[in-house]
Amino acid sequence: MRIASTYLRWDEEQGTALTQPRTGPRGIYGRLEELGHVMTRVRDEISARIPHTN
């Protein structure tokens, strides 16, 4: 499972495809590039745990 959180400035992204559930080809990163934002770094945090069984 993957859970992703992205924080964007509402005043810059309001009314764009970024506010739609399906942002289109290349996802959110493609839409950001169309708006003139250039990705300069990415930070990933990965965690794991032993699954619980019932």
PDB file of N, CA, C and O in Angstrom:
ATOM      1  N   MET A   1       0.841  -1.166   0.000  1.00  0.00           N
ATOM      2  CA  MET A   1       0.000   0.000   0.000  1.00  0.00           C
ATOM      3  C   MET A   1       0.883   1.225   0.000  1.00  0.00           C
ATOM      4  O   MET A   1       1.958   1.235   0.599  1.00  0.00           O
ATOM      5  N   ARG A   2       0.426   2.238  -0.666  1.00  0.00           N
ATOM      6  CA  ARG A   2       1.158   3.495  -0.705  1.00  0.00           C
ATOM      7  C   ARG A   2       0.208   4.619  -0.316  1.00  0.00           C
ATOM      8  O   ARG A   2      -0.903   4.722  -0.836  1.00  0.00           O
ATOM      9  N   ILE A   3       0.655   5.440   0.584  1.00  0.00           N
ATOM     10  CA  ILE A   3      -0.090   6.620   0.977  1.00  0.00           C
ATOM     11  C   ILE A   3       0.809   7.816   0.696  1.00  0.00           C
ATOM     12  O   ILE A   3       1.958   7.857   1.137  1.00  0.00           O
ATOM     13  N   ALA A   4       0.287   8.777  -0.031  1.00  0.00           N
ATOM     14  CA  ALA A   4       1.082   9.957  -0.372  1.00  0.00           C
ATOM     15  C   ALA A   4       0.373  11.214   0.103  1.00  0.00           C
ATOM     16  O   ALA A   4      -0.847  11.336  -0.003  1.00  0.00           O
ATOM     17  N   SER A   5       1.148  12.132   0.622  1.00  0.00           N
ATOM     18  CA  SER A   5       0.623  13.434   1.026  1.00  0.00           C
ATOM     19  C   SER A   5       1.395  14.498   0.272  1.00  0.00           C
ATOM     20  O   SER A   5       2.624  14.474   0.226  1.00  0.00           O
ATOM     21  N   THR A   6       0.670  15.426  -0.313  1.00  0.00           N
ATOM     22  CA  THR A   6       1.286  16.525  -1.034  1.00  0.00           C
ATOM     23  C   THR A   6       0.677  17.819  -0.538  1.00  0.00           C
ATOM     24  O   THR A   6      -0.542  17.936  -0.416  1.00  0.00           O
ATOM     25  N   TYR A   7       1.518  18.780  -0.255  1.00  0.00           N
ATOM     26  CA  TYR A   7       1.052  20.073   0.232  1.00  0.00           C
ATOM     27  C   TYR A   7       1.342  21.123  -0.825  1.00  0.00           C
ATOM     28  O   TYR A   7       2.491  21.317  -1.220  1.00  0.00           O
ATOM     29  N   LEU A   8       0.290  21.805  -1.286  1.00  0.00           N
ATOM     30  CA  LEU A   8       0.410  22.840  -2.306  1.00  0.00           C
ATOM     31  C   LEU A   8      -0.254  24.113  -1.799  1.00  0.00           C
ATOM     32  O   LEU A   8      -1.161  24.064  -0.968  1.00  0.00           O
ATOM     33  N   ARG A   9       0.203  25.241  -2.300  1.00  0.00           N
ATOM     34  CA  ARG A   9      -0.410  26.516  -1.930  1.00  0.00           C
ATOM     35  C   ARG A   9      -1.733  26.666  -2.669  1.00  0.00           C
ATOM     36  O   ARG A   9      -1.754  26.671  -3.900  1.00  0.00           O
ATOM     37  N   TRP A  10      -2.828  26.789  -1.940  1.00  0.00           N
ATOM     38  CA  TRP A  10      -4.164  26.863  -2.525  1.00  0.00           C
ATOM     39  C   TRP A  10      -4.289  28.053  -3.475  1.00  0.00           C
ATOM     40  O   TRP A  10      -4.902  27.927  -4.535  1.00  0.00           O
ATOM     41  N   ASP A  11      -3.720  29.201  -3.116  1.00  0.00           N
ATOM     42  CA  ASP A  11      -3.867  30.383  -3.950  1.00  0.00           C
ATOM     43  C   ASP A  11      -3.189  30.219  -5.314  1.00  0.00           C
ATOM     44  O   ASP A  11      -3.550  30.920  -6.259  1.00  0.00           O
ATOM     45  N   GLU A  12      -2.222  29.317  -5.438  1.00  0.00           N
ATOM     46  CA  GLU A  12      -1.554  29.066  -6.716  1.00  0.00           C
ATOM     47  C   GLU A  12      -2.219  27.944  -7.510  1.00  0.00           C
ATOM     48  O   GLU A  12      -2.182  27.961  -8.740  1.00  0.00           O
ATOM     49  N   GLU A  13      -2.816  26.987  -6.843  1.00  0.00           N
ATOM     50  CA  GLU A  13      -3.329  25.795  -7.520  1.00  0.00           C
ATOM     51  C   GLU A  13      -4.843  25.791  -7.686  1.00  0.00           C
ATOM     52  O   GLU A  13      -5.373  24.948  -8.409  1.00  0.00           O
ATOM     53  N   GLN A  14      -5.542  26.696  -7.046  1.00  0.00           N
ATOM     54  CA  GLN A  14      -7.003  26.784  -7.130  1.00  0.00           C
ATOM     55  C   GLN A  14      -7.434  26.957  -8.586  1.00  0.00           C
ATOM     56  O   GLN A  14      -6.902  27.802  -9.306  1.00  0.00           O
ATOM     57  N   GLY A  15      -8.397  26.152  -9.007  1.00  0.00           N
ATOM     58  CA  GLY A  15      -8.927  26.245 -10.365  1.00  0.00           C
ATOM     59  C   GLY A  15      -8.119  25.513 -11.415  1.00  0.00           C
ATOM     60  O   GLY A  15      -8.444  25.598 -12.600  1.00  0.00           O
ATOM     61  N   THR A  16      -7.070  24.793 -11.020  1.00  0.00           N
ATOM     62  CA  THR A  16      -6.256  24.036 -11.971  1.00  0.00           C
ATOM     63  C   THR A  16      -6.605  22.552 -11.885  1.00  0.00           C
ATOM     64  O   THR A  16      -7.381  22.139 -11.024  1.00  0.00           O
ATOM     65  N   ALA A  17      -6.024  21.752 -12.786  1.00  0.00           N
ATOM     66  CA  ALA A  17      -6.255  20.305 -12.784  1.00  0.00           C
ATOM     67  C   ALA A  17      -5.725  19.645 -11.512  1.00  0.00           C
ATOM     68  O   ALA A  17      -6.083  18.506 -11.214  1.00  0.00           O
ATOM     69  N   LEU A  18      -4.888  20.340 -10.769  1.00  0.00           N
ATOM     70  CA  LEU A  18      -4.340  19.775  -9.529  1.00  0.00           C
ATOM     71  C   LEU A  18      -5.417  19.537  -8.483  1.00  0.00           C
ATOM     72  O   LEU A  18      -5.218  18.739  -7.567  1.00  0.00           O
ATOM     73  N   THR A  19      -6.539  20.206  -8.602  1.00  0.00           N
ATOM     74  CA  THR A  19      -7.605  20.036  -7.620  1.00  0.00           C
ATOM     75  C   THR A  19      -8.587  18.938  -8.017  1.00  0.00           C
ATOM     76  O   THR A  19      -9.561  18.693  -7.305  1.00  0.00           O
ATOM     77  N   GLN A  20      -8.343  18.279  -9.139  1.00  0.00           N
ATOM     78  CA  GLN A  20      -9.217  17.215  -9.618  1.00  0.00           C
ATOM     79  C   GLN A  20      -8.740  15.855  -9.102  1.00  0.00           C
ATOM     80  O   GLN A  20      -7.541  15.669  -8.896  1.00  0.00           O
ATOM     81  N   PRO A  21      -9.652  14.900  -8.890  1.00  0.00           N
ATOM     82  CA  PRO A  21      -9.247  13.567  -8.419  1.00  0.00           C
ATOM     83  C   PRO A  21      -8.280  12.868  -9.372  1.00  0.00           C
ATOM     84  O   PRO A  21      -7.373  12.164  -8.929  1.00  0.00           O
ATOM     85  N   ARG A  22      -8.467  13.058 -10.659  1.00  0.00           N
ATOM     86  CA  ARG A  22      -7.552  12.474 -11.660  1.00  0.00           C
ATOM     87  C   ARG A  22      -6.925  13.622 -12.416  1.00  0.00           C
ATOM     88  O   ARG A  22      -7.591  14.321 -13.180  1.00  0.00           O
ATOM     89  N   THR A  23      -5.643  13.808 -12.199  1.00  0.00           N
ATOM     90  CA  THR A  23      -4.967  14.981 -12.749  1.00  0.00           C
ATOM     91  C   THR A  23      -4.536  14.826 -14.197  1.00  0.00           C
ATOM     92  O   THR A  23      -4.136  15.808 -14.823  1.00  0.00           O
ATOM     93  N   GLY A  24      -4.607  13.609 -14.750  1.00  0.00           N
ATOM     94  CA  GLY A  24      -4.245  13.410 -16.154  1.00  0.00           C
ATOM     95  C   GLY A  24      -2.882  12.767 -16.319  1.00  0.00           C
ATOM     96  O   GLY A  24      -2.296  12.283 -15.351  1.00  0.00           O
ATOM     97  N   PRO A  25      -2.369  12.760 -17.563  1.00  0.00           N
ATOM     98  CA  PRO A  25      -1.088  12.116 -17.850  1.00  0.00           C
ATOM     99  C   PRO A  25       0.044  12.678 -16.990  1.00  0.00           C
ATOM    100  O   PRO A  25       0.130  13.885 -16.769  1.00  0.00           O
ATOM    101  N   ARG A  26       0.900  11.792 -16.516  1.00  0.00           N
ATOM    102  CA  ARG A  26       2.051  12.116 -15.673  1.00  0.00           C
ATOM    103  C   ARG A  26       1.649  12.676 -14.314  1.00  0.00           C
ATOM    104  O   ARG A  26       2.494  13.176 -13.572  1.00  0.00           O
ATOM    105  N   GLY A  27       0.368  12.594 -13.989  1.00  0.00           N
ATOM    106  CA  GLY A  27      -0.107  12.929 -12.650  1.00  0.00           C
ATOM    107  C   GLY A  27       0.205  14.330 -12.189  1.00  0.00           C
ATOM    108  O   GLY A  27       0.337  15.260 -12.985  1.00  0.00           O
ATOM    109  N   ILE A  28       0.319  14.455 -10.896  1.00  0.00           N
ATOM    110  CA  ILE A  28       0.497  15.769 -10.282  1.00  0.00           C
ATOM    111  C   ILE A  28       1.783  16.448 -10.738  1.00  0.00           C
ATOM    112  O   ILE A  28       1.820  17.670 -10.876  1.00  0.00           O
ATOM    113  N   TYR A  29       2.833  15.672 -10.972  1.00  0.00           N
ATOM    114  CA  TYR A  29       4.103  16.271 -11.374  1.00  0.00           C
ATOM    115  C   TYR A  29       4.010  16.895 -12.763  1.00  0.00           C
ATOM    116  O   TYR A  29       4.606  17.942 -13.014  1.00  0.00           O
ATOM    117  N   GLY A  30       3.275  16.265 -13.655  1.00  0.00           N
ATOM    118  CA  GLY A  30       3.055  16.829 -14.984  1.00  0.00           C
ATOM    119  C   GLY A  30       2.276  18.127 -14.917  1.00  0.00           C
ATOM    120  O   GLY A  30       2.580  19.070 -15.649  1.00  0.00           O
ATOM    121  N   ARG A  31       1.263  18.192 -14.038  1.00  0.00           N
ATOM    122  CA  ARG A  31       0.473  19.413 -13.916  1.00  0.00           C
ATOM    123  C   ARG A  31       1.299  20.538 -13.318  1.00  0.00           C
ATOM    124  O   ARG A  31       1.168  21.690 -13.733  1.00  0.00           O
ATOM    125  N   LEU A  32       2.151  20.220 -12.344  1.00  0.00           N
ATOM    126  CA  LEU A  32       3.011  21.246 -11.754  1.00  0.00           C
ATOM    127  C   LEU A  32       3.966  21.825 -12.789  1.00  0.00           C
ATOM    128  O   LEU A  32       4.187  23.036 -12.818  1.00  0.00           O
ATOM    129  N   GLU A  33       4.537  20.970 -13.641  1.00  0.00           N
ATOM    130  CA  GLU A  33       5.441  21.448 -14.689  1.00  0.00           C
ATOM    131  C   GLU A  33       4.693  22.345 -15.674  1.00  0.00           C
ATOM    132  O   GLU A  33       5.243  23.345 -16.135  1.00  0.00           O
ATOM    133  N   GLU A  34       3.457  22.003 -15.999  1.00  0.00           N
ATOM    134  CA  GLU A  34       2.664  22.846 -16.898  1.00  0.00           C
ATOM    135  C   GLU A  34       2.431  24.240 -16.312  1.00  0.00           C
ATOM    136  O   GLU A  34       2.297  25.214 -17.053  1.00  0.00           O
ATOM    137  N   LEU A  35       2.382  24.332 -14.986  1.00  0.00           N
ATOM    138  CA  LEU A  35       2.185  25.613 -14.318  1.00  0.00           C
ATOM    139  C   LEU A  35       3.490  26.361 -14.093  1.00  0.00           C
ATOM    140  O   LEU A  35       3.499  27.439 -13.499  1.00  0.00           O
ATOM    141  N   GLY A  36       4.606  25.779 -14.573  1.00  0.00           N
ATOM    142  CA  GLY A  36       5.898  26.452 -14.468  1.00  0.00           C
ATOM    143  C   GLY A  36       6.727  26.078 -13.261  1.00  0.00           C
ATOM    144  O   GLY A  36       7.766  26.692 -13.017  1.00  0.00           O
ATOM    145  N   HIS A  37       6.294  25.082 -12.494  1.00  0.00           N
ATOM    146  CA  HIS A  37       7.064  24.635 -11.331  1.00  0.00           C
ATOM    147  C   HIS A  37       8.048  23.558 -11.765  1.00  0.00           C
ATOM    148  O   HIS A  37       7.674  22.628 -12.479  1.00  0.00           O
ATOM    149  N   VAL A  38       9.286  23.674 -11.347  1.00  0.00           N
ATOM    150  CA  VAL A  38      10.321  22.710 -11.691  1.00  0.00           C
ATOM    151  C   VAL A  38      10.695  21.922 -10.440  1.00  0.00           C
ATOM    152  O   VAL A  38      10.999  22.499  -9.397  1.00  0.00           O
ATOM    153  N   MET A  39      10.667  20.600 -10.559  1.00  0.00           N
ATOM    154  CA  MET A  39      11.056  19.747  -9.430  1.00  0.00           C
ATOM    155  C   MET A  39      12.571  19.819  -9.266  1.00  0.00           C
ATOM    156  O   MET A  39      13.320  19.547 -10.204  1.00  0.00           O
ATOM    157  N   THR A  40      13.011  20.187  -8.074  1.00  0.00           N
ATOM    158  CA  THR A  40      14.447  20.258  -7.810  1.00  0.00           C
ATOM    159  C   THR A  40      14.893  19.203  -6.808  1.00  0.00           C
ATOM    160  O   THR A  40      16.070  18.843  -6.772  1.00  0.00           O
ATOM    161  N   ARG A  41      13.969  18.704  -5.995  1.00  0.00           N
ATOM    162  CA  ARG A  41      14.313  17.641  -5.050  1.00  0.00           C
ATOM    163  C   ARG A  41      13.049  16.897  -4.651  1.00  0.00           C
ATOM    164  O   ARG A  41      11.939  17.423  -4.739  1.00  0.00           O
ATOM    165  N   VAL A  42      13.244  15.678  -4.217  1.00  0.00           N
ATOM    166  CA  VAL A  42      12.150  14.824  -3.764  1.00  0.00           C
ATOM    167  C   VAL A  42      12.592  14.185  -2.458  1.00  0.00           C
ATOM    168  O   VAL A  42      13.754  13.809  -2.304  1.00  0.00           O
ATOM    169  N   ARG A  43      11.667  14.064  -1.526  1.00  0.00           N
ATOM    170  CA  ARG A  43      11.982  13.415  -0.245  1.00  0.00           C
ATOM    171  C   ARG A  43      11.002  12.276  -0.037  1.00  0.00           C
ATOM    172  O   ARG A  43       9.790  12.490  -0.021  1.00  0.00           O
ATOM    173  N   ASP A  44      11.514  11.079   0.122  1.00  0.00           N
ATOM    174  CA  ASP A  44      10.704   9.907   0.408  1.00  0.00           C
ATOM    175  C   ASP A  44      10.971   9.435   1.830  1.00  0.00           C
ATOM    176  O   ASP A  44      12.114   9.422   2.289  1.00  0.00           O
ATOM    177  N   GLU A  45       9.925   9.054   2.508  1.00  0.00           N
ATOM    178  CA  GLU A  45      10.051   8.412   3.808  1.00  0.00           C
ATOM    179  C   GLU A  45       9.378   7.062   3.700  1.00  0.00           C
ATOM    180  O   GLU A  45       8.228   6.969   3.271  1.00  0.00           O
ATOM    181  N   ILE A  46      10.087   6.015   4.087  1.00  0.00           N
ATOM    182  CA  ILE A  46       9.567   4.658   3.975  1.00  0.00           C
ATOM    183  C   ILE A  46       9.552   4.041   5.372  1.00  0.00           C
ATOM    184  O   ILE A  46      10.525   4.132   6.120  1.00  0.00           O
ATOM    185  N   SER A  47       8.428   3.414   5.704  1.00  0.00           N
ATOM    186  CA  SER A  47       8.344   2.720   6.986  1.00  0.00           C
ATOM    187  C   SER A  47       7.661   1.383   6.769  1.00  0.00           C
ATOM    188  O   SER A  47       6.956   1.180   5.780  1.00  0.00           O
ATOM    189  N   ALA A  48       7.877   0.484   7.699  1.00  0.00           N
ATOM    190  CA  ALA A  48       7.270  -0.849   7.602  1.00  0.00           C
ATOM    191  C   ALA A  48       6.958  -1.349   9.006  1.00  0.00           C
ATOM    192  O   ALA A  48       7.532  -0.891   9.994  1.00  0.00           O
ATOM    193  N   ARG A  49       6.036  -2.295   9.064  1.00  0.00           N
ATOM    194  CA  ARG A  49       5.721  -2.934  10.339  1.00  0.00           C
ATOM    195  C   ARG A  49       5.304  -4.364  10.056  1.00  0.00           C
ATOM    196  O   ARG A  49       4.970  -4.715   8.924  1.00  0.00           O
ATOM    197  N   ILE A  50       5.325  -5.172  11.079  1.00  0.00           N
ATOM    198  CA  ILE A  50       4.871  -6.545  10.937  1.00  0.00           C
ATOM    199  C   ILE A  50       3.344  -6.520  10.824  1.00  0.00           C
ATOM    200  O   ILE A  50       2.687  -5.848  11.618  1.00  0.00           O
ATOM    201  N   PRO A  51       2.774  -7.227   9.870  1.00  0.00           N
ATOM    202  CA  PRO A  51       1.305  -7.213   9.719  1.00  0.00           C
ATOM    203  C   PRO A  51       0.623  -7.881  10.913  1.00  0.00           C
ATOM    204  O   PRO A  51       1.144  -8.825  11.508  1.00  0.00           O
ATOM    205  N   HIS A  52      -0.540  -7.365  11.235  1.00  0.00           N
ATOM    206  CA  HIS A  52      -1.361  -7.949  12.298  1.00  0.00           C
ATOM    207  C   HIS A  52      -2.245  -9.033  11.705  1.00  0.00           C
ATOM    208  O   HIS A  52      -2.760  -8.877  10.598  1.00  0.00           O
ATOM    209  N   THR A  53      -2.423 -10.115  12.420  1.00  0.00           N
ATOM    210  CA  THR A  53      -3.338 -11.162  11.987  1.00  0.00           C
ATOM    211  C   THR A  53      -4.440 -11.298  13.025  1.00  0.00           C
ATOM    212  O   THR A  53      -4.208 -11.100  14.218  1.00  0.00           O
ATOM    213  N   ASN A  54      -5.617 -11.631  12.579  1.00  0.00           N
ATOM    214  CA  ASN A  54      -6.749 -11.800  13.516  1.00  0.00           C
ATOM    215  C   ASN A  54      -7.013 -13.242  13.765  1.00  0.00           C
ATOM    216  O   ASN A  54      -7.922 -13.582  14.522  1.00  0.00           O
TER     217      ASN A  54
END
